[in-house]
């Protein structure tokens, strides 16, 4: 596995609405799969996964648990970012794509052009966290408007007293997700109102550990990433409450699942391809992943699906298994 256990994250925001959509797109195809998952037969062979660095700890945890039942199946988990993962997935290089946002229209088109069909499965919730240095004793809560003022394209805000006159004269240094990250897409859409719209003069990386290091080492630093990453690094960083219009709210399991932590709640997805599902070991792994989603989410410190989302995921799995016969 490419993702060490130490990279496992914490919970995250939720997607308020529907959990799982079976989004079969594409042309061409063929039936998804031989080898009915969960049969108890010994399986072997590779399962290739790439995509979101946020979702990777979930998939890595799933593969570790799964290895106890099917030790001859080799699940590899890479982290090219959500966009980078779809680039590989939509040309048939991987069996499953991890994604921290739904697939985009242009990615759907690429999949269609390459005859790649897939299923979209929401397997956990995540909430984006805005973090500052432990030495920051002034920013307890920020409004969406203040975050937009900081992060919008062309912003020249470079000092905390420009965010709020009550804040000290302290240089503001920004860290965040790289442009190939689903976290970048989600944050810019939620805060700036347009996916991909962001100031460019910040330190961006698909590796959230870079943001942790940058913010924790800079008194006036600010960054954002999945809530799970904050929980894993709570000893180094300070969490900022967000006011989405109804008062300051701290991201937590409860506020993500009940929808009060807004607008930075989201669902996390896996996309298995129909070609991948034709391989018995891939289908079996996906079934295991879905059937044990709560255990996997809790172990990797993400926010599990709520009751409604869980029912939708179970229905999606049933349809997937039928299609694979």
PyMOL commands that set and color helices and strands:
alter all, ss='L'
color gray80, all
select helices_A, chain A and resi 5-7+53-67+81-89+105-113+144-151+160-163+182-192+208-216+227-232+253-257+274-277+280-291+293-299+307-324
alter helices_A, ss='H'
color red, helices_A
select strands_A, chain A and resi 45-51+73-77+96-99+118-133+141-143+173-177+203-205+221-226+237-239+241-243+248-249+265-273
alter strands_A, ss='S'
color yellow, strands_A
deselect
rebuild
show_as cartoon
